Amino acid sequence: MRTRRGTARLRGWGGVGAMGLACALAGSLVLALPHKGVGGAKDDGSGVTVAAPSRADADDCNDRSLRPSGKDGPAIDAIKNREVKKLIVGVDQNSYRWGYRDPNKPGGELEGFDIDLAREIAEEIFGDRDAIVFRAIPTNQRIPAIKSGQVDMVVRTMTVNCERLEDVDFSTGYFETGQQVLAPKKSDITGYDSSLKGKKVCSAAGSIALEELEKKSFGADISTTVPNQLDCLVRLQLGEVDAVVTDSALAASQAAQDPTVELKGEEPFTTEHYGVAMKKGSDDLVRRVNKVLDEYREDKKDGWQKSYDKWLKSGLGEVPGPPDPEYRD
């Protein structure tokens, strides 16, 4: 088993890294947790590059969501009137600083940037940020979980793109990122380029990273795919792969977990926006989430910027703020 034989071979693990391994090997769980905030992590000195400011993949459908509204409708009524009076949200439980459980804290409550946003949405709908059930789902099960009704929405570093919009509806973008290569500092890999030739590269099934690698691999072996992105870091730690391709924002968190790895290349090779994903046709819910996001962007005291400073600033540095919303005409 990977846990037994791999522990002695891990490079640079301890504290947070041990948390990452425990979460990566955990199964998909249903969690109903109380809210407890914590302070942000300290600067990890990983030298992360912030995503390029222009949209490299901007198709007409990307990020063009429904205009915000505070009115209830069929989708919200169904959520409010069911037996469980809580919002059910699909999240990650092993992405450090985004959605994760810290075993060093009592209760192991979920916390992170995406968790903060999910609670804001719960407060808007139920008037209580604790009226929420977190359901941990792997990357490749995000859309199936929405379509089957297992969750009301997914807040899980999920990129908005035209292909996914055929299956689910999205809010406006709430975070800008891009794909980048993560590898050991001593590696001769220089980025998303010919230095990947002959290297084993890991990505998550159902991710944009895998889609990009399938388009252009530079001769890399891209056969290693995993359910959750943090599993790639574990495989990198075990020496089973040479590099990981993932969102630069997630890679920054992984670099924070292990100081022996770093982002390769001067900047991400795509530019993407994360959005909140919901069931196709749930227009009133999409509009309500966009209302939350509008207010979240503007609230300088307790909104997007506060959450960013708490969870992500130490790794990603200063950013101009969330992407501007784009609405359908």
ZADO-1210 file (C-alpha; in nm, 4 decimals, padded with zeros to 6 digits):
<atoms>
<atom x="00.0000" y="00.0000" z="00.0000" code="MET" pos="1"/>
<atom x="00.1135" y="00.3514" z="-00.0779" code="ARG" pos="2"/>
<atom x="00.0845" y="00.4752" z="00.2796" code="THR" pos="3"/>
<atom x="00.3145" y="00.2107" z="00.4269" code="ARG" pos="4"/>
<atom x="00.5944" y="00.2034" z="00.1736" code="ARG" pos="5"/>
<atom x="00.5834" y="00.5697" z="00.0833" code="GLY" pos="6"/>
<atom x="00.6173" y="00.7414" z="00.4171" code="THR" pos="7"/>
<atom x="00.9901" y="00.6918" z="00.4550" code="ALA" pos="8"/>
<atom x="01.0566" y="00.8227" z="00.1029" code="ARG" pos="9"/>
<atom x="00.8663" y="01.1490" z="00.1320" code="LEU" pos="10"/>
<atom x="01.0731" y="01.4610" z="00.0757" code="ARG" pos="11"/>
<atom x="01.0192" y="01.7718" z="00.2880" code="GLY" pos="12"/>
<atom x="00.7096" y="01.6469" z="00.4687" code="TRP" pos="13"/>
<atom x="00.6000" y="01.7421" z="00.8141" code="GLY" pos="14"/>
<atom x="00.3143" y="01.9321" z="00.9772" code="GLY" pos="15"/>
<atom x="00.1084" y="02.0540" z="00.6859" code="VAL" pos="16"/>
<atom x="00.2537" y="01.7901" z="00.4571" code="GLY" pos="17"/>
<atom x="00.1340" y="01.5122" z="00.6842" code="ALA" pos="18"/>
<atom x="-00.2088" y="01.6721" z="00.6754" code="MET" pos="19"/>
<atom x="-00.1954" y="01.6651" z="00.2975" code="GLY" pos="20"/>
<atom x="-00.1126" y="01.2949" z="00.2849" code="LEU" pos="21"/>
<atom x="-00.3902" y="01.2086" z="00.5281" code="ALA" pos="22"/>
<atom x="-00.6436" y="01.4064" z="00.3253" code="CYS" pos="23"/>
<atom x="-00.5232" y="01.2735" z="-00.0080" code="ALA" pos="24"/>
<atom x="-00.5740" y="00.9165" z="00.1048" code="LEU" pos="25"/>
<atom x="-00.9109" y="00.9860" z="00.2654" code="ALA" pos="26"/>
<atom x="-01.2271" y="00.8718" z="00.0932" code="GLY" pos="27"/>
<atom x="-01.5103" y="01.0960" z="-00.0222" code="SER" pos="28"/>
<atom x="-01.7055" y="01.1920" z="00.2906" code="LEU" pos="29"/>
<atom x="-02.0223" y="01.3795" z="00.3805" code="VAL" pos="30"/>
<atom x="-01.9423" y="01.6484" z="00.6346" code="LEU" pos="31"/>
<atom x="-02.1664" y="01.8811" z="00.8336" code="ALA" pos="32"/>
<atom x="-01.9336" y="02.1111" z="01.0199" code="LEU" pos="33"/>
<atom x="-01.9617" y="02.4209" z="01.2379" code="PRO" pos="34"/>
<atom x="-01.7788" y="02.7366" z="01.1314" code="HIS" pos="35"/>
<atom x="-01.4526" y="02.8310" z="01.2975" code="LYS" pos="36"/>
<atom x="-01.2103" y="03.0784" z="01.1443" code="GLY" pos="37"/>
<atom x="-00.8347" y="03.0702" z="01.1734" code="VAL" pos="38"/>
<atom x="-00.5489" y="03.2958" z="01.0836" code="GLY" pos="39"/>
<atom x="-00.3706" y="03.2815" z="00.7493" code="GLY" pos="40"/>
<atom x="-00.0531" y="03.0841" z="00.6906" code="ALA" pos="41"/>
<atom x="00.2834" y="03.2539" z="00.6827" code="LYS" pos="42"/>
<atom x="00.4765" y="03.3284" z="00.3682" code="ASP" pos="43"/>
<atom x="00.6187" y="03.0081" z="00.2267" code="ASP" pos="44"/>
<atom x="00.8632" y="03.1813" z="-00.0059" code="GLY" pos="45"/>
<atom x="00.7676" y="02.9614" z="-00.3003" code="SER" pos="46"/>
<atom x="00.8049" y="03.2376" z="-00.5581" code="GLY" pos="47"/>
<atom x="00.4620" y="03.1848" z="-00.7121" code="VAL" pos="48"/>
<atom x="00.3788" y="03.3673" z="-01.0346" code="THR" pos="49"/>
<atom x="00.0345" y="03.5300" z="-01.0484" code="VAL" pos="50"/>
<atom x="-00.1793" y="03.4388" z="-01.3465" code="ALA" pos="51"/>
<atom x="-00.1545" y="03.6547" z="-01.6581" code="ALA" pos="52"/>
<atom x="-00.4062" y="03.9418" z="-01.6567" code="PRO" pos="53"/>
<atom x="-00.5601" y="03.8748" z="-01.9982" code="SER" pos="54"/>
<atom x="-00.7870" y="03.5827" z="-02.0852" code="ARG" pos="55"/>
<atom x="-00.5881" y="03.3412" z="-02.2981" code="ALA" pos="56"/>
<atom x="-00.8856" y="03.1107" z="-02.3576" code="ASP" pos="57"/>
<atom x="-01.1720" y="03.3621" z="-02.3591" code="ALA" pos="58"/>
<atom x="-01.4545" y="03.2058" z="-02.5578" code="ASP" pos="59"/>
<atom x="-01.7777" y="03.4023" z="-02.5857" code="ASP" pos="60"/>
<atom x="-01.9604" y="03.1783" z="-02.3380" code="CYS" pos="61"/>
<atom x="-01.6992" y="03.1893" z="-02.0629" code="ASN" pos="62"/>
<atom x="-01.8086" y="03.3781" z="-01.7501" code="ASP" pos="63"/>
<atom x="-02.1191" y="03.5259" z="-01.9165" code="ARG" pos="64"/>
<atom x="-02.3653" y="03.4409" z="-01.6442" code="SER" pos="65"/>
<atom x="-02.7161" y="03.5545" z="-01.5480" code="LEU" pos="66"/>
<atom x="-02.7586" y="03.8950" z="-01.3915" code="ARG" pos="67"/>
<atom x="-02.7898" y="03.8942" z="-01.0105" code="PRO" pos="68"/>
<atom x="-03.1253" y="03.8871" z="-00.8323" code="SER" pos="69"/>
<atom x="-03.2442" y="03.8457" z="-00.4758" code="GLY" pos="70"/>
<atom x="-03.5711" y="03.6766" z="-00.5717" code="LYS" pos="71"/>
<atom x="-03.6515" y="03.3179" z="-00.4837" code="ASP" pos="72"/>
<atom x="-03.7613" y="03.0734" z="-00.7515" code="GLY" pos="73"/>
<atom x="-03.8144" y="02.7001" z="-00.8047" code="PRO" pos="74"/>
<atom x="-03.4549" y="02.5960" z="-00.7339" code="ALA" pos="75"/>
<atom x="-03.4235" y="02.7971" z="-00.4118" code="ILE" pos="76"/>
<atom x="-03.7736" y="02.6978" z="-00.2993" code="ASP" pos="77"/>
<atom x="-03.6807" y="02.3312" z="-00.3369" code="ALA" pos="78"/>
<atom x="-03.3688" y="02.3851" z="-00.1238" code="ILE" pos="79"/>
<atom x="-03.5597" y="02.5725" z="00.1463" code="LYS" pos="80"/>
<atom x="-03.8565" y="02.3351" z="00.1605" code="ASN" pos="81"/>
<atom x="-03.6808" y="01.9996" z="00.1857" code="ARG" pos="82"/>
<atom x="-03.6389" y="01.8172" z="00.5148" code="GLU" pos="83"/>
<atom x="-03.2724" y="01.9119" z="00.5552" code="VAL" pos="84"/>
<atom x="-03.2811" y="02.2905" z="00.5974" code="LYS" pos="85"/>
<atom x="-02.9263" y="02.3371" z="00.4809" code="LYS" pos="86"/>
<atom x="-02.7367" y="02.4154" z="00.1638" code="LEU" pos="87"/>
<atom x="-02.5522" y="02.1097" z="00.0311" code="ILE" pos="88"/>
<atom x="-02.2227" y="02.2096" z="-00.1289" code="VAL" pos="89"/>
<atom x="-01.9648" y="01.9977" z="-00.3067" code="GLY" pos="90"/>
<atom x="-01.6146" y="02.0963" z="-00.1965" code="VAL" pos="91"/>
<atom x="-01.2594" y="01.9700" z="-00.1714" code="ASP" pos="92"/>
<atom x="-01.1232" y="01.8480" z="00.1602" code="GLN" pos="93"/>
<atom x="-00.7564" y="01.8217" z="00.0653" code="ASN" pos="94"/>
<atom x="-00.6611" y="02.1450" z="-00.1132" code="SER" pos="95"/>
<atom x="-00.4540" y="02.3404" z="00.1372" code="TYR" pos="96"/>
<atom x="-00.5856" y="02.6969" z="00.1818" code="ARG" pos="97"/>
<atom x="-00.8841" y="02.6324" z="-00.0486" code="TRP" pos="98"/>
<atom x="-01.0830" y="02.3541" z="00.1126" code="GLY" pos="99"/>
<atom x="-00.9085" y="02.1319" z="00.3664" code="TYR" pos="100"/>
<atom x="-00.9195" y="01.9910" z="00.7157" code="ARG" pos="101"/>
<atom x="-00.6337" y="02.0674" z="00.9497" code="ASP" pos="102"/>
<atom x="-00.5780" y="01.7665" z="01.1798" code="PRO" pos="103"/>
<atom x="-00.3767" y="01.9858" z="01.4131" code="ASN" pos="104"/>
<atom x="-00.6945" y="02.1702" z="01.5128" code="LYS" pos="105"/>
<atom x="-00.9731" y="02.0271" z="01.7292" code="PRO" pos="106"/>
<atom x="-01.2585" y="01.8857" z="01.5229" code="GLY" pos="107"/>
<atom x="-01.0751" y="01.9077" z="01.1892" code="GLY" pos="108"/>
<atom x="-01.3285" y="02.1571" z="01.0511" code="GLU" pos="109"/>
<atom x="-01.3188" y="02.2382" z="00.6821" code="LEU" pos="110"/>
<atom x="-01.1649" y="02.5764" z="00.6097" code="GLU" pos="111"/>
<atom x="-01.0162" y="02.7775" z="00.3265" code="GLY" pos="112"/>
<atom x="-01.0989" y="03.0294" z="00.0563" code="PHE" pos="113"/>
<atom x="-01.3700" y="02.8208" z="-00.1138" code="ASP" pos="114"/>
<atom x="-01.5215" y="02.7299" z="00.2222" code="ILE" pos="115"/>
<atom x="-01.5565" y="03.0991" z="00.3105" code="ASP" pos="116"/>
<atom x="-01.7465" y="03.1619" z="-00.0128" code="LEU" pos="117"/>
<atom x="-01.9747" y="02.8621" z="00.0385" code="ALA" pos="118"/>
<atom x="-02.0692" y="02.9950" z="00.3809" code="ARG" pos="119"/>
<atom x="-02.1486" y="03.3357" z="00.2339" code="GLU" pos="120"/>
<atom x="-02.3954" y="03.1690" z="-00.0022" code="ILE" pos="121"/>
<atom x="-02.5535" y="02.9697" z="00.2821" code="ALA" pos="122"/>
<atom x="-02.5980" y="03.2892" z="00.4821" code="GLU" pos="123"/>
<atom x="-02.7707" y="03.4568" z="00.1854" code="GLU" pos="124"/>
<atom x="-03.0178" y="03.1708" z="00.1394" code="ILE" pos="125"/>
<atom x="-03.0820" y="03.0633" z="00.4990" code="PHE" pos="126"/>
<atom x="-02.9626" y="03.3636" z="00.7003" code="GLY" pos="127"/>
<atom x="-02.7102" y="03.1365" z="00.8727" code="ASP" pos="128"/>
<atom x="-02.3574" y="03.0645" z="00.7478" code="ARG" pos="129"/>
<atom x="-02.3618" y="02.7377" z="00.9433" code="ASP" pos="130"/>
<atom x="-02.6727" y="02.6118" z="00.7594" code="ALA" pos="131"/>
<atom x="-02.4538" y="02.4074" z="00.5272" code="ILE" pos="132"/>
<atom x="-02.3547" y="02.0476" z="00.4574" code="VAL" pos="133"/>
<atom x="-02.0155" y="02.0017" z="00.2947" code="PHE" pos="134"/>
<atom x="-01.9878" y="01.7011" z="00.0673" code="ARG" pos="135"/>
<atom x="-01.6306" y="01.6176" z="-00.0325" code="ALA" pos="136"/>
<atom x="-01.6137" y="01.5042" z="-00.3957" code="ILE" pos="137"/>
<atom x="-01.3221" y="01.4179" z="-00.6248" code="PRO" pos="138"/>
<atom x="-01.2368" y="01.6336" z="-00.9254" code="THR" pos="139"/>
<atom x="-01.3922" y="01.4046" z="-01.1861" code="ASN" pos="140"/>
<atom x="-01.7194" y="01.3732" z="-00.9894" code="GLN" pos="141"/>
<atom x="-01.8015" y="01.7437" z="-00.9674" code="ARG" pos="142"/>
<atom x="-02.0394" y="01.7531" z="-01.2624" code="ILE" pos="143"/>
<atom x="-02.2016" y="01.4122" z="-01.1938" code="PRO" pos="144"/>
<atom x="-02.2694" y="01.5206" z="-00.8337" code="ALA" pos="145"/>
<atom x="-02.4520" y="01.8294" z="-00.9567" code="ILE" pos="146"/>
<atom x="-02.6498" y="01.6519" z="-01.2286" code="LYS" pos="147"/>
<atom x="-02.7595" y="01.3733" z="-00.9923" code="SER" pos="148"/>
<atom x="-02.8725" y="01.6175" z="-00.7231" code="GLY" pos="149"/>
<atom x="-02.6211" y="01.4992" z="-00.4627" code="GLN" pos="150"/>
<atom x="-02.5240" y="01.8637" z="-00.4142" code="VAL" pos="151"/>
<atom x="-02.6921" y="02.1980" z="-00.4764" code="ASP" pos="152"/>
<atom x="-02.3707" y="02.3459" z="-00.6101" code="MET" pos="153"/>
<atom x="-01.9967" y="02.2934" z="-00.6305" code="VAL" pos="154"/>
<atom x="-01.7509" y="02.5468" z="-00.4871" code="VAL" pos="155"/>
<atom x="-01.4280" y="02.3661" z="-00.5607" code="ARG" pos="156"/>
<atom x="-01.1689" y="02.5544" z="-00.7707" code="THR" pos="157"/>
<atom x="-01.3754" y="02.4718" z="-01.0803" code="MET" pos="158"/>
<atom x="-01.2852" y="02.6507" z="-01.4024" code="THR" pos="159"/>
<atom x="-01.5643" y="02.7941" z="-01.6179" code="VAL" pos="160"/>
<atom x="-01.5421" y="02.6823" z="-01.9796" code="ASN" pos="161"/>
<atom x="-01.7747" y="02.6267" z="-02.2725" code="CYS" pos="162"/>
<atom x="-01.7606" y="02.2471" z="-02.2587" code="GLU" pos="163"/>
<atom x="-01.8657" y="02.2367" z="-01.8937" code="ARG" pos="164"/>
<atom x="-02.1427" y="02.4873" z="-01.9602" code="LEU" pos="165"/>
<atom x="-02.3103" y="02.2202" z="-02.1726" code="GLU" pos="166"/>
<atom x="-02.3661" y="02.0194" z="-01.8534" code="ASP" pos="167"/>
<atom x="-02.3967" y="02.2741" z="-01.5700" code="VAL" pos="168"/>
<atom x="-02.4603" y="02.6437" z="-01.5143" code="ASP" pos="169"/>
<atom x="-02.1977" y="02.8700" z="-01.3628" code="PHE" pos="170"/>
<atom x="-02.1870" y="03.1883" z="-01.1628" code="SER" pos="171"/>
<atom x="-01.9622" y="03.4682" z="-01.2742" code="THR" pos="172"/>
<atom x="-01.5922" y="03.4071" z="-01.2154" code="GLY" pos="173"/>
<atom x="-01.4692" y="03.4621" z="-00.8603" code="TYR" pos="174"/>
<atom x="-01.0975" y="03.3877" z="-00.9022" code="PHE" pos="175"/>
<atom x="-00.8404" y="03.4110" z="-01.1821" code="GLU" pos="176"/>
<atom x="-00.5738" y="03.1454" z="-01.2258" code="THR" pos="177"/>
<atom x="-00.3998" y="02.9399" z="-01.4946" code="GLY" pos="178"/>
<atom x="-00.2272" y="02.6077" z="-01.5573" code="GLN" pos="179"/>
<atom x="00.1362" y="02.5679" z="-01.4534" code="GLN" pos="180"/>
<atom x="00.3956" y="02.2963" z="-01.3973" code="VAL" pos="181"/>
<atom x="00.5032" y="02.1954" z="-01.0467" code="LEU" pos="182"/>
<atom x="00.8262" y="01.9978" z="-01.0039" code="ALA" pos="183"/>
<atom x="01.1142" y="01.9514" z="-00.7592" code="PRO" pos="184"/>
<atom x="01.3443" y="02.2514" z="-00.7358" code="LYS" pos="185"/>
<atom x="01.6393" y="02.0363" z="-00.8427" code="LYS" pos="186"/>
<atom x="01.4550" y="01.9104" z="-01.1528" code="SER" pos="187"/>
<atom x="01.5735" y="02.0070" z="-01.5023" code="ASP" pos="188"/>
<atom x="01.2106" y="02.0740" z="-01.6010" code="ILE" pos="189"/>
<atom x="01.1758" y="02.4417" z="-01.6917" code="THR" pos="190"/>
<atom x="00.8008" y="02.4720" z="-01.7519" code="GLY" pos="191"/>
<atom x="00.5310" y="02.3719" z="-01.9984" code="TYR" pos="192"/>
<atom x="00.7804" y="02.3135" z="-02.2765" code="ASP" pos="193"/>
<atom x="01.0114" y="02.0592" z="-02.4392" code="SER" pos="194"/>
<atom x="01.1794" y="01.9901" z="-02.1032" code="SER" pos="195"/>
<atom x="00.8780" y="01.7660" z="-02.0287" code="LEU" pos="196"/>
<atom x="00.9799" y="01.5194" z="-02.3000" code="LYS" pos="197"/>
<atom x="01.0094" y="01.1706" z="-02.1553" code="GLY" pos="198"/>
<atom x="00.8958" y="01.2857" z="-01.8104" code="LYS" pos="199"/>
<atom x="00.6064" y="01.1346" z="-01.6162" code="LYS" pos="200"/>
<atom x="00.3479" y="01.4041" z="-01.5529" code="VAL" pos="201"/>
<atom x="00.0514" y="01.3718" z="-01.3157" code="CYS" pos="202"/>
<atom x="-00.2847" y="01.5486" z="-01.3411" code="SER" pos="203"/>
<atom x="-00.6332" y="01.5027" z="-01.1983" code="ALA" pos="204"/>
<atom x="-00.8952" y="01.3181" z="-01.4034" code="ALA" pos="205"/>
<atom x="-01.1578" y="01.5596" z="-01.5326" code="GLY" pos="206"/>
<atom x="-00.9288" y="01.8610" z="-01.4927" code="SER" pos="207"/>
<atom x="-00.8340" y="02.1397" z="-01.7319" code="ILE" pos="208"/>
<atom x="-00.4719" y="02.0330" z="-01.6784" code="ALA" pos="209"/>
<atom x="-00.5404" y="01.6926" z="-01.8328" code="LEU" pos="210"/>
<atom x="-00.7309" y="01.8521" z="-02.1208" code="GLU" pos="211"/>
<atom x="-00.4350" y="02.0789" z="-02.1979" code="GLU" pos="212"/>
<atom x="-00.1844" y="01.7949" z="-02.1734" code="LEU" pos="213"/>
<atom x="-00.3934" y="01.5865" z="-02.4131" code="GLU" pos="214"/>
<atom x="-00.3796" y="01.8743" z="-02.6604" code="LYS" pos="215"/>
<atom x="-00.0040" y="01.9193" z="-02.6271" code="LYS" pos="216"/>
<atom x="00.2150" y="01.7026" z="-02.4071" code="SER" pos="217"/>
<atom x="00.5631" y="01.7927" z="-02.5418" code="PHE" pos="218"/>
<atom x="00.6355" y="01.4197" z="-02.5444" code="GLY" pos="219"/>
<atom x="00.5593" y="01.3680" z="-02.1746" code="ALA" pos="220"/>
<atom x="00.4049" y="01.0516" z="-02.0355" code="ASP" pos="221"/>
<atom x="00.0629" y="01.1776" z="-01.9221" code="ILE" pos="222"/>
<atom x="-00.0881" y="00.8400" z="-01.8326" code="SER" pos="223"/>
<atom x="-00.0842" y="00.9103" z="-01.4567" code="THR" pos="224"/>
<atom x="-00.4197" y="01.0554" z="-01.3538" code="THR" pos="225"/>
<atom x="-00.5692" y="01.0642" z="-01.0059" code="VAL" pos="226"/>
<atom x="-00.9120" y="01.1432" z="-00.8545" code="PRO" pos="227"/>
<atom x="-00.7882" y="01.4441" z="-00.6524" code="ASN" pos="228"/>
<atom x="-00.5137" y="01.6904" z="-00.7323" code="GLN" pos="229"/>
<atom x="-00.3308" y="01.6465" z="-00.4033" code="LEU" pos="230"/>
<atom x="-00.2754" y="01.2812" z="-00.4949" code="ASP" pos="231"/>
<atom x="-00.0408" y="01.4147" z="-00.7634" code="CYS" pos="232"/>
<atom x="00.1701" y="01.5871" z="-00.5004" code="LEU" pos="233"/>
<atom x="00.1872" y="01.2615" z="-00.3052" code="VAL" pos="234"/>
<atom x="00.3063" y="01.0781" z="-00.6177" code="ARG" pos="235"/>
<atom x="00.5621" y="01.3501" z="-00.6786" code="LEU" pos="236"/>
<atom x="00.6804" y="01.3114" z="-00.3198" code="GLN" pos="237"/>
<atom x="00.7118" y="00.9356" z="-00.3664" code="LEU" pos="238"/>
<atom x="00.9147" y="00.9786" z="-00.6837" code="GLY" pos="239"/>
<atom x="00.6489" y="00.8058" z="-00.8937" code="GLU" pos="240"/>
<atom x="00.6136" y="01.1070" z="-01.1273" code="VAL" pos="241"/>
<atom x="00.8479" y="01.3856" z="-01.2325" code="ASP" pos="242"/>
<atom x="00.6027" y="01.6763" z="-01.2413" code="ALA" pos="243"/>
<atom x="00.2462" y="01.7881" z="-01.1804" code="VAL" pos="244"/>
<atom x="00.0320" y="02.0123" z="-01.3987" code="VAL" pos="245"/>
<atom x="-00.2460" y="02.1969" z="-01.2175" code="THR" pos="246"/>
<atom x="-00.3867" y="02.5433" z="-01.1570" code="ASP" pos="247"/>
<atom x="-00.1176" y="02.7841" z="-01.0407" code="SER" pos="248"/>
<atom x="-00.3340" y="02.8759" z="-00.7427" code="ALA" pos="249"/>
<atom x="-00.3524" y="02.5131" z="-00.6310" code="LEU" pos="250"/>
<atom x="00.0144" y="02.4582" z="-00.7107" code="ALA" pos="251"/>
<atom x="00.1009" y="02.7489" z="-00.4830" code="ALA" pos="252"/>
<atom x="-00.0711" y="02.5695" z="-00.1980" code="SER" pos="253"/>
<atom x="00.1120" y="02.2483" z="-00.2807" code="GLN" pos="254"/>
<atom x="00.4450" y="02.4341" z="-00.2842" code="ALA" pos="255"/>
<atom x="00.3533" y="02.5645" z="00.0604" code="ALA" pos="256"/>
<atom x="00.3126" y="02.2053" z="00.1771" code="GLN" pos="257"/>
<atom x="00.6537" y="02.1018" z="00.0482" code="ASP" pos="258"/>
<atom x="00.9406" y="02.3539" z="00.0210" code="PRO" pos="259"/>
<atom x="01.1389" y="02.1167" z="-00.2034" code="THR" pos="260"/>
<atom x="00.9051" y="02.1778" z="-00.4993" code="VAL" pos="261"/>
<atom x="00.8317" y="02.4922" z="-00.7001" code="GLU" pos="262"/>
<atom x="00.6364" y="02.6272" z="-00.9951" code="LEU" pos="263"/>
<atom x="00.8255" y="02.6061" z="-01.3231" code="LYS" pos="264"/>
<atom x="00.8008" y="02.8683" z="-01.5962" code="GLY" pos="265"/>
<atom x="00.7627" y="03.2425" z="-01.5669" code="GLU" pos="266"/>
<atom x="00.3828" y="03.2393" z="-01.5774" code="GLU" pos="267"/>
<atom x="00.0831" y="03.0073" z="-01.6303" code="PRO" pos="268"/>
<atom x="00.0226" y="02.8925" z="-01.9874" code="PHE" pos="269"/>
<atom x="-00.3554" y="02.9455" z="-01.9681" code="THR" pos="270"/>
<atom x="-00.5773" y="03.2007" z="-01.7980" code="THR" pos="271"/>
<atom x="-00.8952" y="03.0760" z="-01.6350" code="GLU" pos="272"/>
<atom x="-01.1686" y="03.1801" z="-01.3927" code="HIS" pos="273"/>
<atom x="-01.3153" y="02.9683" z="-01.1157" code="TYR" pos="274"/>
<atom x="-01.6931" y="02.9768" z="-01.0867" code="GLY" pos="275"/>
<atom x="-01.9650" y="02.8240" z="-00.8685" code="VAL" pos="276"/>
<atom x="-02.1295" y="02.5385" z="-01.0623" code="ALA" pos="277"/>
<atom x="-02.5007" y="02.4560" z="-01.0332" code="MET" pos="278"/>
<atom x="-02.7577" y="02.2325" z="-01.2044" code="LYS" pos="279"/>
<atom x="-02.8551" y="02.3324" z="-01.5561" code="LYS" pos="280"/>
<atom x="-03.1686" y="02.5467" z="-01.5582" code="GLY" pos="281"/>
<atom x="-03.1562" y="02.6573" z="-01.1923" code="SER" pos="282"/>
<atom x="-03.1675" y="03.0208" z="-01.2997" code="ASP" pos="283"/>
<atom x="-03.2926" y="03.1674" z="-00.9717" code="ASP" pos="284"/>
<atom x="-03.0099" y="02.9967" z="-00.7795" code="LEU" pos="285"/>
<atom x="-02.7490" y="03.1175" z="-01.0299" code="VAL" pos="286"/>
<atom x="-02.8817" y="03.4737" z="-01.0005" code="ARG" pos="287"/>
<atom x="-02.8770" y="03.4552" z="-00.6197" code="ARG" pos="288"/>
<atom x="-02.5172" y="03.3302" z="-00.6152" code="VAL" pos="289"/>
<atom x="-02.4207" y="03.6135" z="-00.8512" code="ASN" pos="290"/>
<atom x="-02.5829" y="03.8562" z="-00.6073" code="LYS" pos="291"/>
<atom x="-02.3660" y="03.7116" z="-00.3308" code="VAL" pos="292"/>
<atom x="-02.0559" y="03.7429" z="-00.5483" code="LEU" pos="293"/>
<atom x="-02.1330" y="04.1048" z="-00.6377" code="ASP" pos="294"/>
<atom x="-02.1575" y="04.1941" z="-00.2697" code="GLU" pos="295"/>
<atom x="-01.8582" y="03.9741" z="-00.1803" code="TYR" pos="296"/>
<atom x="-01.6367" y="04.1549" z="-00.4319" code="ARG" pos="297"/>
<atom x="-01.7355" y="04.4973" z="-00.3009" code="GLU" pos="298"/>
<atom x="-01.7124" y="04.4231" z="00.0717" code="ASP" pos="299"/>
<atom x="-01.3586" y="04.5350" z="00.1532" code="LYS" pos="300"/>
<atom x="-01.3963" y="04.4613" z="00.5244" code="LYS" pos="301"/>
<atom x="-01.5417" y="04.1114" z="00.5361" code="ASP" pos="302"/>
<atom x="-01.5583" y="04.0000" z="00.1729" code="GLY" pos="303"/>
<atom x="-01.3400" y="03.8570" z="-00.1013" code="TRP" pos="304"/>
<atom x="-01.0288" y="04.0575" z="-00.0119" code="GLN" pos="305"/>
<atom x="-01.0364" y="03.9579" z="00.3538" code="LYS" pos="306"/>
<atom x="-01.0640" y="03.5908" z="00.2635" code="SER" pos="307"/>
<atom x="-00.7860" y="03.6232" z="00.0050" code="TYR" pos="308"/>
<atom x="-00.5543" y="03.7950" z="00.2517" code="ASP" pos="309"/>
<atom x="-00.6249" y="03.5276" z="00.5108" code="LYS" pos="310"/>
<atom x="-00.5737" y="03.2191" z="00.2974" code="TRP" pos="311"/>
<atom x="-00.3903" y="03.2956" z="-00.0251" code="LEU" pos="312"/>
<atom x="-00.1911" y="03.6170" z="-00.0109" code="LYS" pos="313"/>
<atom x="00.1132" y="03.4605" z="00.1531" code="SER" pos="314"/>
<atom x="00.1554" y="03.2268" z="-00.1421" code="GLY" pos="315"/>
<atom x="00.0229" y="03.4303" z="-00.4345" code="LEU" pos="316"/>
<atom x="00.1172" y="03.7818" z="-00.3246" code="GLY" pos="317"/>
<atom x="-00.0711" y="04.0994" z="-00.4107" code="GLU" pos="318"/>
<atom x="-00.3417" y="04.0713" z="-00.6764" code="VAL" pos="319"/>
<atom x="-00.5751" y="04.3368" z="-00.8197" code="PRO" pos="320"/>
<atom x="-00.8773" y="04.1528" z="-00.6802" code="GLY" pos="321"/>
<atom x="-01.1415" y="03.9182" z="-00.8227" code="PRO" pos="322"/>
<atom x="-01.2244" y="03.9236" z="-01.1951" code="PRO" pos="323"/>
<atom x="-01.4968" y="04.1641" z="-01.3017" code="ASP" pos="324"/>
<atom x="-01.8341" y="03.9958" z="-01.3596" code="PRO" pos="325"/>
<atom x="-01.9588" y="03.9428" z="-01.7147" code="GLU" pos="326"/>
<atom x="-02.3312" y="03.9041" z="-01.7741" code="TYR" pos="327"/>
<atom x="-02.5450" y="03.7919" z="-02.0645" code="ARG" pos="328"/>
<atom x="-02.7191" y="04.0657" z="-02.2606" code="ASP" pos="329"/>
</atoms>
